[in-house]
Amino acid sequence: MKLTHRGWMTAVTTLLLQLVTVTIAASPARAQIPDLFAHKTITILVGVEAGGTADTVVRKFSIYLRKHLPGSPNVIVQNMTGAGSNLVFNYFSEKGAPDGLTLVYSSYQALAQALGDPSLHTRFENFEFLGGVSDTRVTYGRTDMVPGGLQTPADIMKASNAVAGSYSNTDFEGIISDLSLSVLGVSHRMISGYRGGSDIFLAMQRGEVQLHNTSIGTFRTRSAAYIKSGEGMGIYYLAAQGADGDFERNPLITEMPAFPDLYQQIHGKRPAGPAWDALNWLTLQTGELAYAAFGLRGTRPEVLSALRTAFAQTAEDPEFIADSVALNRIPYRFVTLAKGDAIIHSLQTVSPEILQTLRAATNR
């Protein structure tokens, strides 16, 4: 039976409500101070321009976060762009106060830390993780980027020196584009310096770039009309492959194939090699923790506990779930404290071979 748009949305929302269960053991205990944040304002800093995916995620989340914080404080979102989205973390680390009233909730810059990017002046394990969101990354492009136009995703192989956009040499979206195209064997070059995903999308509409890596939610919302018009096409979504070569397909993404499937269709085998290993690692990092919220070390324990509990409870809020699915066209997946801490600390054990490949990719 073919579902209507409304039926599909209802099915997804129902499925998510059934599946999203965070046990008491996995969530921090709520601080028993009912007026902890009463008559106060919490400012959430986000390191991308307004209208981007991270900005949209944070603004939607903040609406529901307020009611789960003791004392129901005002919650405002403030954009702070620069240094490839690293400026907001630098500012927070150097200028922030450990009072729980200023937080960062932004794109997790795992690659910048792993590579020792000089524009990032801090380390993520030095913050207090509050919660986060997982994501699925997709690559889409202009259909006129190849002679005769893209008819199927495999037609990407006809591209001659395709142009992809990125924020900086070390932003994960740009590196994913670069590595995935390299693994496929697509001739390409990168243009860096854009302020955010919205800026790259405008550049694509102008014909300045031809390819962009973004979230599935952004693909289905901001880029939806562009795709529907036939000017753009989804080419592949990223799926991390295990040591045995298996990977989990996303059953909610039907517009394009998973990257390993597209690679096999084109090359007759599963992807392998140093570039794939680096891409696979980065897919795990950026997919499992795409957007992360942090407080500062030195924040009072009861304040941290209240913030962490509020983040977890907001993620479970049925109204937030339904509203975010309606907005994003796909469920958000919340990252718990234990999982987030594990991902962040895994940055300290990246293999030298993967780091070497990633560094080579940044020298494009």
C-alpha positions in Angstrom: 0.0 0.0 0.0 1.4 3.4 -0.9 1.2 5.9 1.9 0.2 9.5 1.3 2.4 12.2 2.7 0.2 12.6 5.7 0.1 8.8 6.2 3.8 8.6 6.0 4.3 11.3 8.5 1.8 9.7 10.9 3.5 6.3 10.5 7.0 7.8 11.2 5.7 9.7 14.2 4.0 6.7 15.6 7.1 4.5 15.1 9.3 7.0 16.8 6.9 7.4 19.8 7.1 3.6 20.1 10.8 3.3 19.8 12.1 6.4 21.7 12.5 5.2 25.3 15.3 6.5 27.5 15.5 4.4 30.7 15.9 6.1 34.1 19.3 4.4 34.4 20.5 6.1 31.2 19.4 9.6 32.2 20.7 11.8 35.0 18.5 12.3 38.0 16.6 15.6 38.0 17.8 18.1 40.5 15.2 18.6 43.2 15.3 22.4 43.1 12.0 23.5 41.4 13.0 27.1 41.1 16.7 26.6 40.1 16.4 28.7 36.9 13.3 30.8 37.9 13.4 34.4 36.5 16.6 33.7 34.6 17.5 33.6 30.9 19.5 30.8 29.3 21.4 31.7 26.1 22.2 28.9 23.7 25.0 29.7 21.3 25.0 28.0 17.9 28.1 28.3 15.5 26.3 28.5 12.2 24.2 31.2 10.5 20.5 31.4 11.0 18.5 29.0 8.9 21.1 26.2 8.7 20.4 22.7 9.9 22.1 23.1 13.3 20.3 26.4 13.8 17.0 24.9 13.0 17.6 21.8 15.3 18.6 24.0 18.2 15.7 26.5 17.8 13.1 23.8 17.7 14.7 22.0 20.7 14.9 25.2 22.7 11.1 25.8 22.5 10.4 22.6 24.4 13.5 22.7 26.6 12.1 25.6 28.6 9.3 23.6 30.1 11.6 20.8 31.3 14.0 23.2 33.1 13.3 23.9 36.8 11.8 27.3 37.1 10.9 27.6 33.4 13.5 30.2 32.4 13.6 32.1 29.2 15.6 30.3 26.6 17.1 32.3 23.6 19.3 31.2 20.7 22.2 33.3 19.5 24.2 32.7 16.3 28.0 33.1 16.4 29.7 32.2 13.2 33.3 32.1 12.2 36.4 30.0 12.0 34.6 27.2 10.2 32.1 26.9 13.1 34.9 26.7 15.7 34.6 30.4 16.9 31.6 29.6 19.1 33.6 26.9 21.0 36.6 29.2 21.4 34.4 32.0 22.7 32.6 29.6 25.1 35.8 28.2 26.4 37.6 31.5 26.9 34.7 33.9 27.7 31.9 31.8 29.1 30.9 31.6 32.7 30.3 28.2 34.4 26.9 29.2 35.7 24.7 27.1 33.3 23.1 30.2 31.9 25.2 30.2 28.6 25.5 26.9 26.7 26.7 25.8 23.3 24.6 23.6 21.1 26.2 23.4 17.6 27.8 21.2 15.0 30.2 18.8 16.6 33.6 19.6 15.2 35.3 16.2 15.7 37.5 16.6 12.6 38.9 19.9 13.8 40.1 18.4 17.1 41.4 15.2 15.6 43.5 17.1 13.1 44.6 19.8 15.6 43.0 22.6 13.6 44.6 25.8 14.8 41.3 27.6 14.5 39.9 25.4 17.4 41.5 26.6 20.6 39.9 24.1 23.0 39.1 20.4 23.3 35.7 18.8 23.6 36.5 16.6 26.5 37.2 19.7 28.5 33.5 20.7 28.2 30.5 19.1 30.1 28.4 17.2 27.5 24.7 17.8 28.0 23.1 15.9 25.1 23.1 15.8 21.3 21.5 14.6 18.1 22.6 12.0 15.6 22.1 12.5 11.8 22.4 11.0 8.4 24.5 12.8 5.9 23.6 12.9 2.2 25.2 14.3 -0.9 23.1 15.9 -3.6 24.0 17.8 -6.8 22.9 19.8 -9.7 21.4 17.6 -12.4 23.1 19.6 -15.1 26.6 18.8 -13.8 27.1 16.1 -16.4 26.3 16.0 -20.1 22.7 15.1 -20.7 21.9 15.6 -17.0 21.9 13.2 -14.1 19.4 10.5 -14.7 20.5 8.1 -12.0 22.9 8.5 -9.0 25.5 6.4 -10.9 25.7 9.1 -13.6 27.9 11.1 -11.1 30.7 9.1 -12.7 30.3 11.2 -15.9 31.3 14.4 -14.0 34.4 16.2 -15.2 36.0 18.2 -12.3 32.8 18.6 -10.4 32.8 21.4 -7.8 31.7 20.9 -4.2 31.3 23.5 -1.5 32.5 23.6 2.1 33.0 26.0 5.0 36.7 25.5 5.5 39.5 22.9 4.8 38.6 21.1 8.0 34.9 21.2 8.2 33.4 17.7 8.2 30.8 18.4 5.5 33.5 19.4 3.1 35.8 16.5 4.0 32.9 14.1 3.6 32.3 15.5 0.1 36.0 15.3 -0.8 36.6 11.8 0.6 33.4 10.2 -0.7 33.9 11.6 -4.2 37.5 10.4 -4.1 36.5 6.9 -3.0 34.0 6.7 -5.8 36.6 8.0 -8.3 34.8 11.2 -9.3 37.0 14.0 -10.6 36.3 17.0 -8.5 37.6 20.1 -6.7 36.5 21.9 -3.5 35.6 25.6 -2.9 35.9 26.6 0.7 35.0 29.8 2.6 31.2 29.6 2.8 29.5 30.7 6.0 27.2 27.8 6.3 25.0 25.2 4.6 22.5 27.9 3.5 25.3 29.8 1.8 26.5 26.7 0.0 22.9 26.0 -1.2 22.6 29.5 -2.6 26.0 29.0 -4.4 24.5 25.8 -5.8 21.5 27.6 -7.1 23.8 30.2 -8.7 25.8 27.4 -10.4 28.9 28.3 -8.4 29.1 24.8 -6.9 27.6 21.5 -8.1 27.6 19.3 -5.0 26.9 19.7 -1.4 26.9 17.3 1.6 24.1 18.1 4.1 21.7 16.4 6.5 18.8 14.4 5.3 16.5 16.8 7.2 17.9 19.8 5.3 17.7 17.9 2.0 14.0 17.2 2.6 13.1 20.7 3.8 15.3 23.6 2.6 16.3 21.8 -0.7 12.9 20.1 -1.3 11.6 22.5 -3.9 14.9 22.5 -5.7 14.9 18.7 -5.9 11.3 18.5 -6.9 11.9 21.0 -9.7 14.4 18.6 -11.3 17.3 21.0 -10.8 18.9 18.8 -8.2 19.1 15.1 -7.3 20.0 13.1 -4.3 23.1 11.0 -5.1 23.9 8.9 -1.9 23.5 8.9 1.8 26.4 7.9 4.1 26.2 4.7 6.0 29.1 3.4 8.1 30.3 -0.1 7.3 31.4 -2.6 10.0 34.6 -4.6 10.0 32.7 -7.5 8.4 31.6 -5.3 5.5 28.0 -5.0 6.7 26.1 -1.8 7.2 22.7 -0.6 8.3 20.5 0.9 5.6 18.2 3.7 6.7 14.6 2.5 5.8 13.3 6.0 6.0 15.6 7.2 3.1 14.3 6.1 -0.3 15.3 9.1 -2.5 18.9 7.8 -3.0 21.0 4.7 -2.3 23.4 4.2 0.6 27.0 5.0 -0.4 28.2 1.4 -0.1 25.4 0.2 -2.4 26.1 2.9 -5.0 29.8 2.0 -4.9 29.0 -1.7 -5.4 26.7 -0.8 -8.3 29.5 1.2 -10.0 32.6 -0.9 -9.1 31.1 -4.4 -8.4 32.6 -4.6 -4.9 32.4 -3.0 -1.4 34.5 0.1 -0.8 37.9 -0.4 0.8 41.2 1.3 1.2 42.7 4.2 3.2 40.3 6.9 1.8 37.3 4.7 2.6 38.6 3.9 6.1 38.9 7.6 6.8 35.5 8.3 5.3 34.0 5.4 7.3 35.5 6.8 10.6 34.2 10.3 9.9 30.7 8.9 9.0 30.6 7.2 12.4 31.7 10.4 14.2 29.4 12.9 12.4 26.5 10.5 12.1 26.5 9.3 15.7 27.0 12.8 17.1 26.2 15.5 14.6 25.1 18.3 16.9 26.3 18.5 20.5 25.3 20.6 23.5 27.9 21.6 26.2 28.2 23.4 29.5 31.5 24.4 31.1 33.7 22.7 33.6 33.2 24.2 37.1 29.4 24.4 36.7 27.7 23.4 39.9 26.7 19.7 39.9 23.0 20.4 40.6 22.9 22.8 37.6 24.6 20.3 35.3 22.2 17.6 36.5 19.2 19.8 35.9 20.4 20.7 32.4 21.2 17.1 31.4 17.8 15.9 32.7 16.0 18.6 30.8 17.8 17.8 27.6 16.9 14.1 27.9 13.3 14.8 28.8 12.9 17.3 25.9 14.1 14.6 23.6 11.4 12.3 24.9 8.6 14.9 24.9 5.9 13.6 22.5 5.0 17.1 21.4 8.6 17.8 20.5 8.9 14.5 18.6 5.8 15.1 16.6 6.7 18.8 15.9 10.3 18.0 14.9 9.2 15.1 12.6 6.7 17.5 10.9 9.4 20.1 10.5 12.4 17.9 9.7 10.6 15.1 7.7 12.6 12.5 9.6 13.0 11.8 13.3 15.8 13.3 15.4 17.8 10.7 17.3 18.9 11.9 20.8 22.4 11.1 22.0 22.5 10.2 25.7 25.2 11.3 28.2 27.0 7.9 28.2 27.0 7.6 24.4 28.1 11.2 23.9 31.0 11.0 26.3 32.2 7.8 24.7 32.2 9.3 21.2 34.0 12.5 22.4 36.7 10.5 24.3 37.2 8.2 21.2 38.8 11.2 19.5 41.9 10.5 21.5 42.4 7.1 19.9 42.1 7.7 16.2 44.5 5.5 14.2 47.6 7.3 12.7 46.6 5.9 9.2 43.2 7.5 9.3 44.7 10.8 10.6 47.2 10.8 7.8 44.5 10.4 5.2 42.3 13.1 6.8 45.3 15.5 6.8 45.9 14.8 3.2 42.3 15.6 2.4 42.6 19.0 4.2 45.5 20.0 2.0 43.4 20.1 -1.1 
